[in-house]
Amino acid sequence: MPDPKTKRTEKSAADFFASIKDEQLRSDCKTIAAIMHAATKEKPVMWGSSIVGFGNHRSIYTSGKESIWMLIAFSPRKQNIVLYLMIGNNRQEHLLAKLGKHTTGKGCLYLKRLSDIHLPTLNKLVAAAVKERKKTHLPESKA
């Protein structure tokens, strides 16, 4: 299995937010970052050029290859803000039903803007996603 293309960088999340030209999108991203920070107690870290990640998640594939990935993350894309919450398999449906205007796919949550959704529900959804992800986190290897 090849190494993932997206890797953790030393770029500043604050600089990334400052580079977002659309004021509303920049504000939404800062709010999402605050929600994810509160849920993980981790500072934002850039992964690649446009993914803002929080925390680490260690897993081992069936091939035996180990991977360190972000616990949760988000990225402002052209069409949507993508939240990488690794939700799926009908988990958190009760919260998604209360969230407001959104779509989902392959563990991701897609939002146009935060004004379309119920923020307290987003807070609960992010916290639930963190709790769920931590259940599958493997401890650091002693190698």
N, C-alpha and C positions, 0 to 999 in steps of 0.2 A: 504494500500500500504506500503510495507516495506521500510525502509530507504535505500538510495543508498549505495552500497558497497564502491564506490570510494568517499573518503572524503578529504577535504583540510588538508594538513599536515604542520608542521613547518620545514620540510626539506628544505635545500637550493637548489635553482635551479642552482646556480653556481657549487655546489658540484656535482649535478646530471650531468651537462654538462661535468665536469672534469672526471666523471666516464665512459664516452663513449669512448671506446677504439679506434674505427675507426676514424681517424683524419678527413676524409672528412665528415662523418656523424656528428661529433662534430661541425665542422665548419658550416654545413648546419643548424643544430639546433640553433646555436648562431645567424645566420642570420635570421631565422624564428622568433626567440625570439625578435630580434630587430625590425622586421616588425610589429609584434603583439604589442610590447610596443609602437611603434610610433602611431599605429591605436587606441589604447585604453588609452594611457597615464597612464597605470598601470604597476606595477612591476610584474615579473613572480612569480607565487606561485605554489608549487607542490601539486598535487592532486593524492593521492595514491603514488605508487612508481615510476611511469614513465610518468605521464601526467603533462605538464607545462601549467598552466592556467593563464589567464589575465582577471582581472575584475570579477564582480559578476553579475549574472542574477537571479532575483527573479521571481518565477512564482507560480501559485496555480493550482493544478490539479482539475478535476471535482469532486473528492472526498472531496475537501476542504483542502487537505494537501498542505502545503507550502514547497517549495524547493528553496534552494540557490545553484546555480551551476555556473561554470565559464562562462564568457561571450563568450570567444573563447579560444581555447587551441590547443596543438599539442602533439604528442608522437612519438618518434622513435621506430618503431616496427621492428620485424625481416625482414619482406618483404617490408615494406614501411614506410615512414614518414606519419603519419595520422594527418591531420589538422581538428580539430573539429570546423567547421565554421557554422554549422547548416544551410547549404545551401540546397536547395531542391525545389521541385515543379516548376522546370524550371526557378528558379530565377538565375540571373547572367549568363545565357547561353552565352550572348554576350562576357563576359570576359573569361569564360571557353573555348570558341572556340579559343581564342587567347593565351591561357596559355601555351600550349605545351603538352608534354607527361604526362598524368595523368589519373586517374579513379576517380569515385565518387560513393557514396552509403550512404543512410540513413543520410544525412546531413554532411558527411565527404568527404574530398578531400584526395586522396592518391597519393603520389609522391615517386619516387625511389630516386631521387637526384635533387638538385636545378639546376644543369647544364642542366637538361632536359627541363627546363621551362623558360618562359620569366618573369624575376623578376619584371619589372615595372607593368606587368599585375597582378602578385601575390599581389603586394602592393595594387592595386586598388580593387582586389577581397576581400582581408582581410578588407580593409576600408569599403567596401560595406556591408560585413557580419556584422561588428560591428554596422554600422548604422541600418541595418535591425533588429538585435537582440535588440538594444536599444529601438526600437519602441514597443516591446512586454514586456519590463521590467516593473514590477510593483513596485511602491514606497514601501519603508519600512513600515511595519505595526506599528501602534502606541500602540500596546497591551502592 
